[in-house]
Amino acid sequence: MIELKNILYKVTLNAVVGSTSVDINSIHFDSRKIESNDVFVAILGTSFDGHDYINTAISQGAVAIICEKIPDVLKDDVTYVEVDSTSRALAIMASNYYDNPSENLKLIGVTGTNGKTTIASLLYQLFNKAGFKVGLLSTVEIFVDTIEYQATHTTPDSLTINKYLKEMNAEGVEFCFMEVSSHGIHQNRTEGLHFEGGIFTNLSHDHLDYHNTFAEYRDVKKSFFDKLPKSAFSLVNIDDKNGLVMLQNTASKKYTYALKSYADYRAQILENQLNGLFLKINNQEVWTKLIGNFNAYNILAIYGTADLLGLETVEILRLISELESVSGRFQYLISEDKITAIVDYAHTPDALKNVLETINSIRTKNEELITVVGCGGDRDKTKRPKMAHIASALSTKVIFTSDNPRSEVPEVIIEDMEAGVQPQNFKKTMSIVDRKQAIKTACQLANTNDIILIAGKGHETYQEIKGVKTDFNDYKIVANFLKQLQK
């Protein structure tokens, strides 16, 4: 048990009705989880309002309510606390409840449109190989040292974040690498956390279904760096025009990385092949198993972060050469018939363009490049024609198919995509709604030395149709078809 006043430390209070000396068992923002002596935080969500469930929470045993408007009818034995933002209050309360665990380790946040998962996961891998106890909070997986947990969101809710950070404290974790999404920042999930550093990858067209404009999306990302303390560092990609924007108002120490611009950490690509990259980083050469220009940026971010966290240069380079690719991020296999299949999470126009340009820069042009791609339902519709335009312009054949249609009709999503195909590229394209059949068709069309790209779902092991998730793993499916169809 902990007193309410102790978990309200640093929360800005507008009004309090009742005593803050009441003992609290747990904090919840889901009224269904409330039990005796709990606090209920009424969150104003995108599709629901927690204030509608205050009475339900009280009936289940809540002794304190955190809200943005104190109800008209009050219960005598309940404490009501009014705040400007319940989501911000929840995050600060969560940190206090779990004894501010982020202050007991070095927490690094990675934000940007593309590369967050790769950078966070590879930093976890690198520091783990260096002999440290490390934590990871990512889209693909969550690790507390070597213990793995299921990941459900890019940035978990603030109670979940602090719970895992507390477990990391108990396990003696020294470094934690965390993906920080624009949704997570906007919904205050990272409030109250103490960051040792922040990394900015890039900014491109994404999440405009959630953020009204690109400027709003950019400014939400920027607010993460605005809040970093003087003791922290910011490491940004200045080949992206928004890199310097991220640094405008930060109190943190400022560092940059780039392939094309003068920067603190700069790389030159010496060789770019299907089996890896040969780089020169700040005049030191290193070979990595990772592929493509976008991974050169990721490696630079990793190198810079490891340097800023105190690892020796020779050690960093050795560890970079040992890194393995992240599940669903340019993950590839070569069949017995010498057909290369690549599975990648590319689900934005910029990410798809990067992957296709990388493949085209490596291939000899004597091979076919067959792309299987779809767009998610209930998400930003404006990127659909752009994705189709890029796929059809940069591939020799394209199959439009379902991604996760969710509540939308798959055929309508594909029609939205097809509108972006230029007349000269029509003959390259076909549409097969069933994703499994689309992948099978790509395998049937491929000949020796051809390349198949399956884009959009990457590490995901399910497909969501009409609210139902079924098992679906692009990598396993393409591997099985290539095996079955050996010529």
WOKA-V744068 format. One record per residue. N is the residue number from 1. SS is DSSP state (H for helix, E for strand, - for the rest). Layout:
{{N SS} {N SS}}
This chain:
{{1 -} {2 E} {3 E} {4 H} {5 H} {6 H} {7 H} {8 -} {9 -} {10 -} {11 -} {12 -} {13 -} {14 -} {15 E} {16 E} {17 E} {18 -} {19 -} {20 -} {21 -} {22 -} {23 E} {24 E} {25 -} {26 -} {27 E} {28 E} {29 -} {30 -} {31 H} {32 H} {33 H} {34 -} {35 -} {36 -} {37 -} {38 E} {39 E} {40 E} {41 E} {42 -} {43 -} {44 E} {45 -} {46 -} {47 -} {48 -} {49 E} {50 H} {51 H} {52 H} {53 H} {54 H} {55 H} {56 H} {57 H} {58 H} {59 H} {60 -} {61 -} {62 E} {63 E} {64 E} {65 E} {66 E} {67 E} {68 -} {69 -} {70 -} {71 -} {72 -} {73 -} {74 -} {75 -} {76 -} {77 -} {78 -} {79 E} {80 E} {81 E} {82 E} {83 -} {84 -} {85 -} {86 H} {87 H} {88 H} {89 H} {90 H} {91 H} {92 H} {93 H} {94 H} {95 H} {96 H} {97 H} {98 -} {99 -} {100 -} {101 H} {102 H} {103 H} {104 H} {105 -} {106 E} {107 E} {108 E} {109 E} {110 E} {111 E} {112 -} {113 -} {114 -} {115 -} {116 H} {117 H} {118 H} {119 H} {120 H} {121 H} {122 H} {123 H} {124 H} {125 H} {126 H} {127 H} {128 H} {129 H} {130 -} {131 -} {132 -} {133 -} {134 E} {135 E} {136 E} {137 E} {138 -} {139 -} {140 -} {141 E} {142 E} {143 E} {144 E} {145 -} {146 -} {147 E} {148 E} {149 E} {150 E} {151 -} {152 -} {153 -} {154 -} {155 -} {156 -} {157 -} {158 H} {159 H} {160 H} {161 H} {162 H} {163 H} {164 H} {165 H} {166 H} {167 H} {168 H} {169 H} {170 H} {171 -} {172 -} {173 -} {174 -} {175 E} {176 E} {177 E} {178 E} {179 E} {180 -} {181 -} {182 H} {183 H} {184 H} {185 H} {186 H} {187 -} {188 -} {189 -} {190 -} {191 -} {192 -} {193 -} {194 -} {195 -} {196 -} {197 E} {198 E} {199 E} {200 E} {201 -} {202 -} {203 -} {204 -} {205 -} {206 -} {207 -} {208 -} {209 -} {210 -} {211 -} {212 -} {213 -} {214 H} {215 H} {216 H} {217 H} {218 H} {219 H} {220 H} {221 H} {222 H} {223 H} {224 H} {225 H} {226 H} {227 -} {228 -} {229 -} {230 -} {231 -} {232 -} {233 E} {234 E} {235 E} {236 E} {237 E} {238 -} {239 -} {240 -} {241 -} {242 -} {243 H} {244 H} {245 H} {246 H} {247 H} {248 -} {249 -} {250 -} {251 -} {252 -} {253 E} {254 E} {255 E} {256 E} {257 E} {258 E} {259 -} {260 -} {261 -} {262 -} {263 -} {264 -} {265 E} {266 E} {267 E} {268 E} {269 E} {270 E} {271 E} {272 E} {273 E} {274 -} {275 -} {276 E} {277 E} {278 E} {279 E} {280 E} {281 E} {282 -} {283 -} {284 E} {285 E} {286 E} {287 E} {288 E} {289 -} {290 -} {291 -} {292 -} {293 H} {294 H} {295 H} {296 H} {297 H} {298 H} {299 H} {300 H} {301 H} {302 H} {303 H} {304 H} {305 H} {306 H} {307 H} {308 H} {309 -} {310 -} {311 -} {312 -} {313 H} {314 H} {315 H} {316 H} {317 H} {318 H} {319 H} {320 H} {321 H} {322 H} {323 -} {324 -} {325 -} {326 -} {327 -} {328 -} {329 -} {330 -} {331 E} {332 E} {333 E} {334 E} {335 -} {336 -} {337 -} {338 -} {339 -} {340 E} {341 E} {342 E} {343 E} {344 E} {345 -} {346 -} {347 -} {348 -} {349 H} {350 H} {351 H} {352 H} {353 H} {354 H} {355 H} {356 H} {357 H} {358 H} {359 H} {360 H} {361 H} {362 H} {363 -} {364 -} {365 -} {366 -} {367 -} {368 -} {369 E} {370 E} {371 E} {372 E} {373 E} {374 -} {375 -} {376 -} {377 -} {378 -} {379 -} {380 -} {381 -} {382 -} {383 H} {384 H} {385 H} {386 H} {387 H} {388 H} {389 H} {390 H} {391 H} {392 H} {393 H} {394 H} {395 -} {396 -} {397 E} {398 E} {399 E} {400 E} {401 -} {402 -} {403 -} {404 -} {405 -} {406 E} {407 -} {408 -} {409 -} {410 H} {411 H} {412 H} {413 H} {414 H} {415 H} {416 H} {417 H} {418 H} {419 -} {420 -} {421 -} {422 -} {423 H} {424 H} {425 H} {426 H} {427 H} {428 H} {429 E} {430 E} {431 E} {432 -} {433 -} {434 -} {435 H} {436 H} {437 H} {438 H} {439 H} {440 H} {441 H} {442 H} {443 H} {444 H} {445 H} {446 -} {447 -} {448 -} {449 -} {450 -} {451 E} {452 E} {453 E} {454 E} {455 E} {456 -} {457 -} {458 -} {459 -} {460 -} {461 -} {462 E} {463 E} {464 E} {465 E} {466 -} {467 -} {468 E} {469 E} {470 E} {471 E} {472 -} {473 -} {474 H} {475 H} {476 H} {477 H} {478 H} {479 H} {480 H} {481 H} {482 H} {483 H} {484 H} {485 -} {486 -} {487 -}}
